[in-house]
Amino acid sequence: MLKWPGGDGPDMLVDDGGDATIMIHEGIKAEEEFRKLGTLPDPTSTKNKEFQIVLKILRRELEAGNTNMWTKMKGKFIGLSEETTTGVHRLEQMAAKGELLFKAINVNDSVTKQKFDNIYGCKHSLPDGLMRATDVMLAGK
């Protein structure tokens, strides 16, 4: 989803869990390390299965000669929104460490999402789908 023929990647993300955000950040880091040291990401360096997959993808891209893909994407990237508690916590940790490279909007804590998810019990996907289908804003933060 982050790579397509003839494109330089997205300029914004609507992330759900922070996986795409992590992929971009780690991709930029891997390209910088590859340029400086010639090293490739090592999936065996972590026990986290999801992060192993991220490192495998990054390694594969570098081995294929895509040594500037993520850095190029960073140049036109505007920002992201995050919809999950876990993803928001990751973003907050990255921001606290000075590692967050982009502007980020915490959609998870918006009043509208909280009410639909926690009070009305219909989850945010129902009103979100209606808003997207009708191109009408039902409520705002």
C-alpha positions as CSV (number, residue, x, y, z in Angstrom):
1,M,0.0,0.0,0.0
2,L,3.0,2.3,0.4
3,K,4.5,1.5,-3.0
4,W,2.9,1.5,-6.4
5,P,4.1,1.8,-10.0
6,G,4.9,5.4,-11.1
7,G,4.3,6.8,-7.6
8,D,6.5,8.1,-4.9
9,G,4.3,6.8,-2.1
10,P,1.7,8.5,0.0
11,D,1.8,12.1,1.2
12,M,-0.6,11.3,4.1
13,L,-1.6,8.3,6.2
14,V,-4.8,7.3,7.9
15,D,-3.1,4.7,10.1
16,D,-4.7,2.1,12.3
17,G,-2.3,0.6,14.7
18,G,0.8,2.5,13.5
19,D,2.2,-0.3,11.3
20,A,2.6,1.9,8.2
21,T,4.1,4.7,10.3
22,I,6.6,2.3,11.7
23,M,7.4,1.0,8.2
24,I,8.2,4.5,6.9
25,H,10.3,5.5,10.0
26,E,12.2,2.2,10.0
27,G,12.7,2.4,6.2
28,I,14.3,5.8,6.5
29,K,16.5,4.6,9.3
30,A,17.5,1.5,7.3
31,E,18.4,3.5,4.2
32,E,20.5,5.9,6.3
33,E,22.4,3.0,7.9
34,F,22.8,1.3,4.5
35,R,24.3,4.5,3.0
36,K,26.6,5.1,5.9
37,L,27.7,1.5,6.9
38,G,26.5,-0.7,4.1
39,T,24.5,-2.8,6.6
40,L,21.2,-4.4,5.9
41,P,18.3,-4.8,8.4
42,D,18.6,-8.1,10.4
43,P,15.2,-9.7,11.1
44,T,16.9,-12.0,13.6
45,S,17.9,-9.0,15.8
46,T,14.4,-9.0,17.4
47,K,12.0,-11.6,18.8
48,N,9.0,-9.4,17.9
49,K,7.3,-11.3,15.0
50,E,5.7,-8.2,13.5
51,F,8.9,-6.3,13.6
52,Q,10.7,-9.2,12.0
53,I,8.4,-8.8,9.0
54,V,9.1,-5.1,8.8
55,L,12.8,-5.8,8.8
56,K,12.5,-8.5,6.1
57,I,10.6,-6.2,3.8
58,L,13.1,-3.4,4.3
59,R,16.0,-5.8,3.7
60,R,14.3,-7.1,0.5
61,E,13.9,-3.5,-0.8
62,L,17.5,-2.6,-0.2
63,E,18.8,-5.8,-1.8
64,A,16.6,-5.0,-4.8
65,G,18.4,-1.7,-5.1
66,N,15.7,0.5,-3.7
67,T,18.1,2.5,-1.5
68,N,16.2,5.8,-1.5
69,M,12.6,4.9,-1.6
70,W,11.7,5.7,2.0
71,T,13.9,8.8,2.1
72,K,12.2,10.1,-1.1
73,M,8.8,9.4,0.5
74,K,9.8,11.5,3.5
75,G,10.5,14.5,1.3
76,K,6.8,14.8,0.2
77,F,5.1,13.3,3.3
78,I,2.8,15.8,5.1
79,G,1.5,13.8,8.1
80,L,-0.7,11.1,9.5
81,S,-3.6,10.3,11.7
82,E,-3.7,7.4,14.1
83,E,-6.9,5.7,15.2
84,T,-5.8,3.1,17.9
85,T,-4.7,3.4,21.5
86,T,-1.6,1.3,20.8
87,G,-0.7,3.4,17.7
88,V,-1.2,6.7,19.7
89,H,1.1,5.4,22.5
90,R,3.7,4.5,19.9
91,L,3.5,8.0,18.4
92,E,3.7,9.6,21.9
93,Q,6.8,7.6,22.7
94,M,8.4,8.4,19.4
95,A,7.6,12.1,19.9
96,A,9.0,12.1,23.5
97,K,12.3,10.6,22.2
98,G,12.4,13.1,19.3
99,E,12.0,10.3,16.8
100,L,8.7,11.3,15.2
101,L,9.4,12.6,11.8
102,F,6.0,13.9,10.8
103,K,3.0,15.7,12.2
104,A,0.5,13.3,13.7
105,I,-3.2,13.7,14.7
106,N,-4.6,11.5,17.5
107,V,-8.0,10.5,16.2
108,N,-8.3,7.8,18.9
109,D,-9.1,10.3,21.6
110,S,-11.6,12.5,19.6
111,V,-14.9,13.0,21.2
112,T,-16.8,11.7,18.2
113,K,-14.9,8.4,18.0
114,Q,-15.1,7.9,21.8
115,K,-18.9,8.4,21.8
116,F,-19.5,6.1,18.8
117,D,-17.2,3.4,20.2
118,N,-17.9,3.5,23.9
119,I,-21.3,5.0,24.4
120,Y,-23.4,4.2,21.3
121,G,-21.6,0.9,20.8
122,C,-21.7,1.0,17.0
123,K,-18.0,1.5,16.6
124,H,-16.6,4.4,14.5
125,S,-16.6,2.4,11.3
126,L,-20.4,2.8,10.8
127,P,-20.6,6.6,10.9
128,D,-17.2,6.8,9.1
129,G,-18.6,4.6,6.3
130,L,-21.7,6.8,6.1
131,M,-19.7,10.0,6.0
132,R,-17.4,8.6,3.2
133,A,-20.3,7.2,1.2
134,T,-22.3,10.4,1.4
135,D,-19.4,12.9,1.5
136,V,-21.1,14.6,4.4
137,M,-19.6,15.5,7.7
138,L,-21.8,14.2,10.5
139,A,-19.7,15.4,13.5
140,G,-16.3,16.8,14.2
141,K,-13.7,16.8,16.9
